[in-house]
Amino acid sequence: MVKTQQRRDKHSTEFGLWLRKQKELDSYLGYNTSNVDFMWMNEKIQQWLFIEEKRWLAKLPPAQRRIFEKMDKSINCSDYLGFHVIIFEKRDPDDGRMILDGNEIDRKDLIEFLTFEKPMHWYDTPDLTPFTKTHKYDKYILGPCSQVERQMVATHQIVGSNPSTVSNKIT
């Protein structure tokens, strides 16, 4: 029997789904994989970075954080500008708040970040721990963002949610 957690959404490829079903590659044997959402670069100035995107204020699974930290620490290149986490309140920059590396930003900040116009300290890789789930009910980084979503949490319609751990405020 395979113990690897199966996907509960449609965000995978056939190969990704196949990998999760192979008992020889079970996560309980130590195997783990993660994709990176974006490798962002400007070829003209040769600067680049990685971005992991989370929607609905979600956090990183601990195993994903460990993989991203290994990747970041293994890169020794002056053109590399770090590994970053962008968290959307809903789905994208236009339908709610957004948090980049733990700081709430606006659209202007995001564009300046992506065009490599921000001060260099913006490109330091953050500690990924605050963006990581600490237990199975720890889905949200800031809590559900809408009345509908709060109701879904309260009625356990959102998988892995626990209303007693949910907050709706930025701290």
N, C-alpha and C positions, 0 to 999 in steps of 0.2 A: 504494500500500500504506500502511495506517495503522500508524504506529509507536507510538501511544499505548498504554500498558500496559493490558491488559484486566483486568477483575476476575476473581479466582480464587475468589470466594466468592459467596454469595447476598445480600450486603448492598448492594443497589442497587435503583433503580427502573427501569422500562422506559426512561424518558427518560434516566437516567444511563447505562444500557447503550448506548442509541442514540447519545448524545453521543460516547462513546469510539470508535465505529465510523466517524465522519465524517472523511474525509480533509481536508476544508476546515478542520476544527477541531482538527487534530492537535496534540498537545503539543509536537512538534518545531517547530511554527510559533509557539510561545510561549503557546498557550492552556492554561489550567489552571483547575480548579474544585475546590472542596471543600465539603462540608456541615459545619455545626457541629452537634455532637451535642445540646447543650442550651443554650438561653437560659433561665437560671434567674432568677426574680424573685419578690419579695413585693410585690404590688400595694398593700397597705395602707401599707407604709413606703416604697414607690417605690425600692427598691434592687434591682439586677440585675447579672448577670454571665454570662459564657459558660463552658461546661465542655466540653472534649473528653475523651471516654472512650476508653481503650485497654484491651483485655483481653489475658490471657496475657502480661503484661509487655511488650507491644509498644511500639515507639517511633513517633514521628511521621515520615512521609516528609518530606524537606526542602522540597518544594513546598508541602505543607500547612502547615508551620511558617511559611513566608514569607507565605502568605495570612493566617494567624491574626495574625501580627505586624502586618501592614498594617491589619487590622481594628482591632486593639487600639489602635494609634497614631492611628487616625483618629477615635476616639471621645473627645470632650471634653465630658463630662457628669458632674456631681458625684454623680449616683445610680449611675453605673457603677462596679462593683467588680472589674473586671479579667477577664482571660482565664486560665482555669485548666485544668490537665491532671490527670485522675485516671486512675491506672493500677492495674488489678486483677491480682493474681497469677493468678487464674483468670477467673471470669466476673462476679462481683458482690461486694458487701461481705461477704456471708455465707459465701463458700466459699474464702477465702484472705486474704492480706495485701492492703493497698491503700496506694498512694502518691499523695499530693496535692501537686503542685508540687515533687516531689523529696523530700518528707518522708513517712516511713511514719506512718500514722495509724490510729486504731481507729474503731469505729462511732460512739462518742460524739463524737469530733472531727468526723467527717463530718456528723453531725446538727447539731452546733453551727455548723459552717461553713455548711451549707445554710439554717439559720435565722438567719443573719447575726448570730450571738452571739459569734463569735470576735473577738479584738482586730483592729483595722484592718490591721495589717501582714500578717495572713493573706490579705488580699484584694489585696495588691500583685501585679500580673502578674509571674510569674517569667520569667527568661531561658529561652526554650524550647529553646535549643541542646542542653542535656544530654539532652533527651527526643527527639532527632532522630536518625534513621538516618544513619550517616556513609558506609556503603558497602552494597552489595547483600546482604551476609551479616549485617548488623547489625540483626537483627530484634528482639532482646530488650533490655529496659532492665536487667534484673538476671539474666537467664538463665532457662532453663526451670525450672519450679517443681515438677515431680513426676518420679518415677522413670520413669513411662510417657513423659512428654514428653521427658526426657533421652534415652531410648532412641529415640524418634522422630527427635530431632535427630541422634543418632549414626548412624542408618540412613537419614538424609536424607528421612524421610517428611514432615517439615515443610518446606514450600517456602521457599527463601531462608535456610536455616539452615546453619551451618557449625560443627561440634562444636569446632573449635579456638578459636572466639571466644566460647564459651558458658561462663558462670559460674553458680553457684547460690547466691551469697552477696550479701547487701546490703552495699554498700560505702559 
